[in-house]
Amino acid sequence: MKTIEEIENYIKEQEQNGALLVTGKWGSGKTYLMRQIERKLNQGPQYLMAVVSLFGIEDTNTLTKKVKEAVVYAQTFNKAEKSGKGHIAKGVNVVKQLSEKVAAFGELFDFGKIKKIAKSANMLLSIDVYDFLPIEKEVYCIVAGEEQPVKKKLVLVFDDFERCKIGVIDLLGIINTYVEDKGIKTVIIASEDNIKDEENY
């Protein structure tokens, strides 16, 4: 059986049977293979695959945020980037700068109300929307041609396992919360030859 078929069978298997580990040497095409599966699944009606690179991640908060970002990116089929994500970011920066200037101006002239409004605007813009985004077994997705969001089963892929700076035990603990607690199909991609913490691995 080919590797692609094995991965697809794991994903389609109804029983939750732990995470799937895909190993191979650096440059052997593991990530490329997974991206092929991702494109195929995400175009279909049943599954949504979100790929998270663990490269250089140093703490659990950053990892959690990366997972949420990957899921949101996959949910919208990467349309956000093409439809002016940069313009939105620029707009937010302009509003931030404006509110900071208004706050400074209010402080200078002691305009209490203006200062409060400016501080509220700054606070509002500093809220991280990802803090309020839950990652569940099933997620709603924006699908071309569909008027309403479509519910799909989430598949998480953690790539570059050996390049993560979080300790192996802590990293596997975090991944386990998605696998065991949430019942999300999870694939881990690793180059076993390059894992430094061999004792815990």
C-alpha positions in Angstrom: 0.0 0.0 0.0 1.3 3.5 -0.9 2.0 6.0 1.8 -0.7 8.4 0.6 -3.3 5.6 0.8 -2.2 4.7 4.3 -2.5 8.3 5.5 -5.9 8.6 3.8 -7.1 5.3 5.4 -6.0 6.6 8.8 -7.9 9.8 8.3 -11.1 8.0 7.1 -11.0 5.4 9.9 -14.0 5.9 12.1 -12.3 4.8 15.3 -9.9 7.2 17.0 -6.6 5.3 17.1 -4.0 7.8 18.2 -1.8 10.0 16.1 0.0 8.8 12.9 3.7 9.3 12.6 5.2 9.8 9.2 9.0 9.6 9.2 11.8 10.0 6.6 15.1 11.7 6.1 15.3 15.5 5.4 14.6 16.2 1.7 12.7 12.9 1.2 9.5 14.6 0.2 7.4 14.2 3.4 6.1 17.7 3.4 5.4 17.7 -0.3 3.5 14.5 0.0 1.4 15.9 2.9 0.6 19.1 0.8 -0.7 16.9 -2.0 -3.1 15.2 0.5 -4.0 18.5 2.0 -5.1 19.9 -1.5 -7.1 16.8 -2.3 -8.9 16.7 1.1 -9.6 20.4 1.4 -11.3 20.4 -2.0 -13.6 17.7 -0.9 -16.7 18.0 1.2 -15.7 15.9 4.3 -12.3 16.9 5.7 -10.2 20.0 6.4 -6.5 19.5 6.8 -4.5 22.2 8.5 -0.7 21.9 8.4 1.4 23.4 11.3 5.1 23.8 11.0 6.8 23.4 14.4 10.1 24.9 13.1 11.6 27.1 15.7 8.5 27.2 18.0 9.8 27.8 21.6 6.7 27.8 23.8 3.2 26.3 24.1 1.4 29.6 23.7 3.0 30.2 20.3 2.2 26.6 19.3 -1.5 27.0 20.3 -1.7 30.2 18.3 0.0 28.6 15.2 -2.5 25.8 15.3 -5.4 28.3 15.3 -3.8 30.3 12.5 -3.4 27.2 10.4 -7.0 26.1 10.9 -8.4 29.6 10.1 -6.1 29.7 7.0 -7.4 26.3 5.8 -11.0 27.1 6.6 -11.1 30.0 4.2 -9.1 28.1 1.5 -6.4 30.7 1.6 -8.7 33.3 0.2 -7.9 35.9 2.9 -4.4 36.3 1.6 -5.5 36.8 -2.0 -8.4 39.2 -1.1 -6.3 41.8 0.6 -5.2 40.5 4.0 -2.3 43.0 3.7 -4.8 45.9 3.3 -6.6 44.8 6.4 -3.3 44.7 8.4 -2.4 48.2 7.0 -5.8 49.5 8.1 -5.4 48.2 11.6 -1.9 49.8 11.8 -3.2 53.1 10.7 -6.0 53.0 13.3 -3.5 52.0 16.0 -1.2 54.9 15.1 -4.1 57.4 15.0 -5.4 56.3 18.3 -1.9 56.6 19.9 -1.6 60.2 18.5 -5.1 61.1 19.8 -4.2 59.6 23.2 -1.0 61.8 23.3 -2.9 64.8 22.1 -5.6 64.2 24.8 -2.9 63.9 27.5 -1.3 67.1 26.4 -4.5 69.1 26.6 -6.1 66.9 29.3 -9.1 66.0 27.2 -10.4 63.2 29.4 -13.1 61.9 27.0 -10.8 61.8 24.0 -8.1 60.1 26.0 -10.6 57.4 27.2 -11.8 56.8 23.6 -8.3 56.5 22.3 -7.3 54.1 25.0 -10.4 52.0 24.4 -9.6 51.9 20.6 -6.0 50.8 21.4 -7.3 48.1 23.8 -9.8 46.8 21.2 -7.1 46.6 18.5 -4.7 44.8 20.8 -7.2 41.9 21.4 -6.0 38.7 19.8 -9.0 37.1 18.1 -7.3 33.7 18.2 -7.7 33.7 22.0 -11.5 33.2 21.4 -11.2 30.6 18.7 -11.8 27.0 19.8 -10.3 24.1 17.9 -12.8 21.3 17.7 -13.2 17.9 15.9 -15.5 19.5 13.4 -15.1 23.0 12.0 -17.1 25.2 9.6 -15.4 26.1 6.3 -16.0 28.7 3.6 -16.5 26.7 0.3 -16.7 28.2 -3.1 -20.2 28.0 -4.6 -21.8 27.3 -1.2 -24.0 30.1 0.4 -23.6 28.7 4.0 -20.4 27.4 5.7 -19.9 23.7 5.4 -19.0 21.5 8.4 -15.9 19.3 8.0 -13.9 17.0 10.1 -10.6 18.6 11.1 -7.2 16.8 10.4 -4.1 18.4 12.1 -0.6 17.9 10.7 2.4 18.8 12.8 5.4 19.1 10.4 9.1 19.6 11.4 8.7 17.7 14.7 12.5 17.5 15.1 12.9 21.3 14.5 10.6 22.3 17.4 12.4 23.9 20.4 9.8 22.7 22.9 10.9 19.6 24.8 9.7 16.3 23.3 7.6 15.3 26.4 5.8 18.7 26.5 5.3 18.8 22.8 3.8 15.3 22.7 1.6 16.3 25.7 0.2 19.3 23.7 -0.4 17.1 20.6 -2.1 14.5 22.8 -4.7 17.1 23.8 -5.8 17.3 20.2 -5.7 13.6 19.7 -7.2 12.2 22.9 -9.2 15.1 24.5 -10.7 16.4 21.2 -10.6 13.3 19.1 -9.0 15.1 16.1 -7.1 13.0 13.6 -3.5 14.0 13.8 -0.4 13.3 11.7 3.1 14.0 12.9 5.9 14.4 10.4 9.4 13.9 11.6 13.0 13.1 10.6 13.9 10.6 13.4 17.6 10.9 12.5 17.6 14.6 13.5 15.7 14.4 16.8 18.1 15.6 19.5 16.1 14.4 22.6 16.3 10.7 21.7 15.9 9.5 25.3 12.4 11.1 25.7 11.4 10.4 22.1 
